[in-house]
C-alpha cells in the first residue's frame, strides 16, 4: 500500500495561491487599484511626505497625474511644499478631499511600528471614503515603480511556483511555515492585514534557536554603524573569537569605527573592519553611499568600491556565524561564500526582503550548499521589513528548537 503524505493547512493554502493562472494575475495587477479607488482613480492625496511619498509623486507625474496634496502627521511639514505639492494636516486634507479623492498611504518603512491598517483607520475615522495602499498603485504603474523591495508583479512570481513550494518544505517549525505563507500571500495579493507582527527577540540573535559562543568568528556583511556589533557584544560576558565587520559606505564606516573605539580594550582588538563590499566575484562596483541603512550597490551610485567574494576575504579563516543585510546583494554574496559555507557550516542570518523572490531563492541556495542546515523565518519589523532567514546547522540548534 502506498502511504499518502498528509497535507497541512498552510501547505494547502500555499498550493491554492500558486495554482492561479497568469492571465488572472495580470488582470488583478491592472485592476486592483482602479477597483479600490473608483471613482477617484486620478484624484490622489498622498499620506506620507517622506521618501516613498516623493517617489510616488515623481512617478505619478511621469504618467500625467498631479497629486492634489500631501498629508502627513508631522506638524513641521504643514503649510510647506514637497516636490511642489502642498502638505496639509490630516484634518485639513480630509476636510477638503475626504469625499472627492482617494487617499493613498505612502508610508512603508522599517522602524516606528507603522502598519497600513493604522493610517487607514485614522483616515476612515476622519471621514475618508477611499483609503488604499501605495502598493496597488505601484502594481498599476509597474513600469515606473517596480520592483520595489519585496513588492513585484504576481504574474512574474507564479512561474516560480515549484521553487516556492520546495522552499516551503525547508522551514523547520510551524511559525516559520505560517510566516512564509503570509509573505507569499502578501506578494501575490497585497494582503497587508495578514502579515504577522514582529517577533520579540533582537534581530540576528534569536535566543530560541541557538546560543552564541565566546569563540565565534562572526562575519557582519553590511555592518552599517555598528548596530549588530553592539548587539553581539551585549550578549558576551567574555569573547575570545573574532568579529569581522564589512561596510563600504564612508559615513557608516566612520560611525562603525567610533562604535568599535568605544568597546573595552580586551574586545576592541578582536574586531577587524573592512571597507569593501561582498559579492560573487572580485570586481569594482558602483555604490549609492547615503550614510543610511539603505545604502547599497546601484548602477547610478556615485562611489566606486571594491567588491570581493567572501571566500577570498576569509581565506583560511572558517566563520562560525555570517550575517548579511546588504540591500539586495545577498544572493551574490552567498555565492561568493560558497566554499566557506560548505566547509564550515556557520550559522547564517540572511535578510530576505530586499527582492520579491529572495524569500525562496535564498533558503534554496543555502540548502544547495549543505544539507546540514535547519531553516527558520522570523520577521523583525512590520509588513515585511527586516525579514530574516536563519539557517542553523544541526549541531548548533538549541535542544528546545523544533526538530525537522
C-alpha positions, 0 to 999 in steps of 0.5 A: 500500500502506498502511504499518502503524505498528509497535507497541512493547512498552510501547505494547502493554502500555499498550493491554492495561491500558486495554482492561479493562472497568469492571465488572472494575475495580470488582470488583478495587477491592472485592476486592483487599484482602479477597483479600490479607488473608483471613482477617484482613480486620478484624484490622489492625496498622498499620506506620507511626505517622506521618501516613498511619498516623493517617489510616488509623486515623481512617478505619478507625474511621469504618467500625467497625474498631479497629486492634489496634496500631501498629508502627513502627521508631522506638524513641521511639514504643514503649510510647506511644499514637497516636490511642489505639492502642498502638505496639509494636516490630516484634518485639513486634507480630509476636510477638503478631499475626504469625499472627492479623492482617494487617499493613498498611504505612502508610508512603508518603512522599517522602524516606528511600528507603522502598519497600513491598517493604522493610517487607514483607520485614522483616515476612515475615522476622519471621514475618508471614503477611499483609503488604499495602499501605495502598493496597488498603485505601484502594481498599476504603474509597474513600469515606473515603480517596480520592483520595489523591495519585496513588492513585484508583479504576481504574474512574474512570481507564479512561474516560480511556483515549484521553487516556492513550494520546495522552499516551503518544505525547508522551514523547520517549525510551524511559525516559520511555515505560517510566516512564509505563507503570509509573505507569499500571500502578501506578494501575490495579493497585497494582503497587508492585514495578514502579515504577522507582527514582529517577533520579540527577540533582537534581530540576528540573535534569536535566543530560541534557536541557538546560543552564541559562543565566546569563540565565534568568528562572526562575519557582519556583511553590511555592518552599517554603524555598528548596530549588530556589533553592539548587539553581539557584544551585549550578549558576551560576558567574555569573547575570545573569537573574532568579529569581522565587520564589512561596510563600504559606505564612508559615513557608516564606516566612520560611525562603525569605527567610533562604535568599535573605539568605544568597546573595552580594550580586551574586545576592541582588538578582536574586531577587524573592519573592512571597507569593501563590499561582498559579492560573487566575484572580485570586481569594482562596483558602483555604490549609492553611499547615503550614510543610511541603512539603505545604502547599497550597490546601484548602477547610478551610485556615485562611489566606486568600491571594491567588491570581493567574494567572501571566500577570498576575504576569509581565506583560511579563516572558517566563520562560525556565524555570517550575517548579511543585510546588504540591500539586495546583494545577498544572493551574490554574496552567498555565492561568493561564500560558497566554499566557506559555507560548505566547509564550515557550516556557520550559522547564517542570518540572511535578510530576505526582503530586499527582492520579491523572490529572495524569500525562496531563492535564498533558503534554496541556495543555502540548502544547495550548499549543505544539507546540514542546515535547519531553516527558520523565518522570523520577521523583525519589523512590520509588513515585511521589513527586516525579514530574516532567514536563519539557517542553523546547522544541526549541531548548533540548534538549541535542544528546545528548537523544533526538530525537522 
